[in-house]
Amino acid sequence: MAPFLAYEDKGTGTSSVPLVLVHGHPFDRTMWRPQIEAFAASRRVVAPDLRGYGASPLNPGVTRFEQFAQDIEALLDELKVETCVLAGLSMGGQIVMDCYRQFPDCVRGLVLADTFPAAETPEGVRTRGAMADRLLAEGMRRYADEVLEKMVAPSADAQVKAHVHGMMTATSPQGAAAALRARAARPDYRDLLTRVAVPALVVVGADDEYTPVSDAEAMHAALPDATLRVIEGTAHMPNLESPAEFNEALGDFLARVDSAGG
């Protein structure tokens, strides 16, 4: 049984496809605040806290990616969201890919932001395991201090930096460690992307060191029907660093999905 996820559920636009927003690591649903505010006026917007993050319950041990996706499916069933556009950033993008793998009939469009589809390398498995151990031993603050200006560009607005740092330090080390171990064991989604039968939007910050533009270009090439947007002057979180430009790209994509109907 999936845990009860904390979530935002805003807007009631019945003529528009609902938008479901999946946050990255180590964040929570508040990373989507600019998108919730922008799009809830015209459509239903759902943004959950993944298990172990934000106000959602912690799952002990290793959380598998398929569990994250099943939690989202259970929440959508509970909220009676039959079809939606699924959007995810970083780890959230990988979870969105797993959602499409498990319940593609519910998905009308995919938004893959600052993410990549490949399975973890052996070195990456070791690195994620070591980081999980470190977070359990010392907590989140030193890690947050170290990576803040890779998560967002050094030139990012001070309030954005404070928000991102605050999300990271508020995250449970146990939840973050479980997700890191899940990421280390995730499947390879590259073949899945070649079989995606719905439109996709690939977005990336031009200065993202974690998921560089080359990763986004490879996803764009693999997806049968995709648009690529590179957002200048941003790093790993363009939705917060440059919300107007991110929302413009997302809004254009949602309008296209709405107009397709069916």
N, C-alpha and C positions, 0 to 999 in steps of 0.2 A: 504494500500500500504506500503510495507516494505521501510524503509529508505535506502538511498544509503550508503552502507558501504564502508569505507576505507579498502583497502586490498593490500596485496602483491600477485603477480601472476608471478611466476618465472618458468623457465624450459619449455621444449617442448617435452619431451620424449613421442613419440606416441605409443611405444610398451609396456609402463608401465602404470599401473593404477594411475591416479592422486591422490595426497595426499592433504587432506584438514585439516588444523590445527586450532583448536578452543582454544583460550586462557582462562585462569582462571581469578579469581577475586583477587585483583583489578589490573589487568595487562593489557597488550595490545599485539598486534601481534608480537612485537619485542621479546617477551619471546621465540619465536620459531626460533630466528636467527640461532642457530647452526644447526637446522634441515633443515631450508630453504637452508643454504649453502651446507649442506651435500647431500641433495637429489635432488636439482634442476638440477644437472648435468645429471640425468638419467630419470627424470619424471617431470611432471607439479606439482607445489606445490602452493597451494592457502592458504593464512592466512589472514582472515579478522579481523578487529577491531569490536567487538560486539557493538551494539548500546549503546551509553552512555560511551564508552571507547575509548581511543586513539583519532584518528581523525574522528571517526564516530559521527553522530549527536546524540544529547541527546533526549531521549524520556521522557517527563514529566510523573510523576505518577508512578504507579506500572507496570513494564514490566513483563509480564508472560513468563514463560519458553517457551511456545509454540510459542511466538512471536520471541524469539531469534532463534528458529529452523526455523521458516518460513522466517526470514531474510536470513539465510544461504541458504535455498532452493531457494529463489529469486535470490540471488547472483550467485549460481551455474547455474541457468537457464540463467541469463544474460551472464555468461562466457561460456555457452554451455558445461558445465561439466556434462555429462550424468550419469556417475558412478564414484565412488571414494572410497578410504579408508578414513574414518572419524576418526580423532584423537583429543581427548580433555583431558585437565588436570584440575582436581578439578571441579569447576563449569563448565568448558568447557566439561568435561567428562559427566556431567549430561545433558548438552545441546545436546551433541552427542547422548545420549540415547533417548532424545526427538526427535531428527532428525530421528533416526531409527524407533521410534514409528509412526512418521507421513509420512515418505517417504522411507520405507525400500528397495524398488526396486532400489534406486539410490546407495545403499551402498554395496560395495564389501567386506569390512572388517571394524572392529571397533578396535580402540586403546583407552583403558580406563586407564588413568594415574592418580594415586593419587586422586581417586574419590570414591564415594560410591552411591548406588542406592536407599537407603531407603528415605521415606518421612521425613520431619522434625518432631521432637518431640515437644510437647507443650513447653517444656523448651527452645528448640532451636528456636521456633517461637518467643518467648519473647526476647531471646538473640539477634537474628538478627534484630528485630524491634528496640531494644534499641541501637544497634550499628549503624543502619541507622540514628536514631535521633542524635546520637553523631557525626557522620561524617558530617551531615548537619550543626551542631552547631559549630564544631571546625576545620573542614577540615581534611586532610589526614595525616599530618606530624606526629603527636603524635602516631596515630595508626601505621603508618609505622615503627616508631622507636621501638614500643613495640613488633611487631610481626616479625621483620626482621629475627631474629635468630630462629624462628619457620618455617618460609617460606623456609629458607635454613639453612643448618647445621652451627653451629658456626665456624667450620673449613673450610667453603667454601672460595673460592678464593675472594680476596677483590674486584676485578672487577665485579664478579658475584653479590656480596652483593650490590655494588653500582648500578648495573643495576636494580636489583630487587627493591631496595629502590627508585630509580628514577622512575620506572614505577608506584609504589604505590603513590608517592607524586604528580605525574603528572595526576593521575586519577581524574576526576570530582567527587566531593562529591555527587552531585545530581545523576550522573550515578551509582556510587557505592551504594548509598542508594536505588535506584530503583531496582537494581539487588539483593540486600540483601532481600528486601521485596518479590521479585519473588522467591528467594530460599526458603523463609519461607513457601511459598504456593505451592511448586513444588509437582508433583505427586510422587507416589511410583513406581519405575521402576523394582523392584525385580522380579515380575512375567514376565515382558517383557524380562528380560535377559534369562529366561529359554526357550524362544521361538525365540531367535536370530538364524537365519539360515545361517549366514556367519561366517567365522573365526574371532576370537578376540584375542587381545593381552592385557593382564593386566600387568601394570607396577607400581611399588611403590618404594619409597625410604624407606630403612630399618629403618630409624629413623624419619619417618613422624609421627608427633603428631596429625595432623588434620585428616588424613585418614590412620590409622595404617595398618600394614601388614595383620592383621586379616580381615579387610574389603576387601582387595584385594583377600585374600584366599577365602572368601565367594563368591565374584563375579566369581572367577575362577571356583569354584565348581558349580555355578548356570548356567554358560554359557555352551551350548552343545559342543562347539569346541573352546577351549581357551588355551593359553599359558600364564604362569605367570613368570614374571621376577622381582626379588627383587634386588635393586641396593644398595649395601653396602655404608655406609659413606655419605648418602644423606638424606635430609629431604623431603619437600613437592614439590621440583622442580628439580627432578633428571635430567631432560632434559638440564638444565643449569648447575647444580652442577657437573654432570659427563656425559657430552655430548657424549664422545666416547662410553661409555658402553650403554647409552640410544640409541644412533644411531645404535649400533650393533644389539640390540634387535629389533629395529624398521626395520632396513634393512633386517634382516632375515625374519621378518613377511611379509614385502612388497614383497620380492622375492617369498615367498610362494603364496601370493595372485596373483602375476603376472603369476606364473606358472600354476595356476588353470585355467586361461583363462576364456572365456565365459562371 
